[in-house]
Amino acid sequence: MKDEKEKFYKDRNVWLRGLFMLLFIFLMGVAKFVMLVVVVLQFLVVLFTAEANDNLLQFGKSLSVYQYQIRNWPLT
């Protein structure tokens, strides 16, 4: 039993998975901030021009798909 615990902590795949989890948490935070900026910019564009900016709209859609993919990453 003691050998199993030692092997678990020495397993490179476990550490690599943890590193990827931290990386995706960081990227999700960046993506949320960027999404907030896009939302505010789109609001200001609509406020002053009375029409949506298609580039911001497309970028926001792409960013939301990326966030969905990160959030629903398979855990297996």
Number of C-alpha atoms within 10 A of each C-alpha: 5 6 7 9 10 10 10 12 11 11 11 11 11 12 13 11 12 12 12 12 13 12 12 16 14 12 14 17 13 12 16 15 12 14 18 13 13 17 15 12 14 19 16 13 15 13 11 8 10 10 11 14 14 10 10 15 14 11 13 19 13 12 17 15 12 14 19 12 11 15 12 9 10 7 5 3
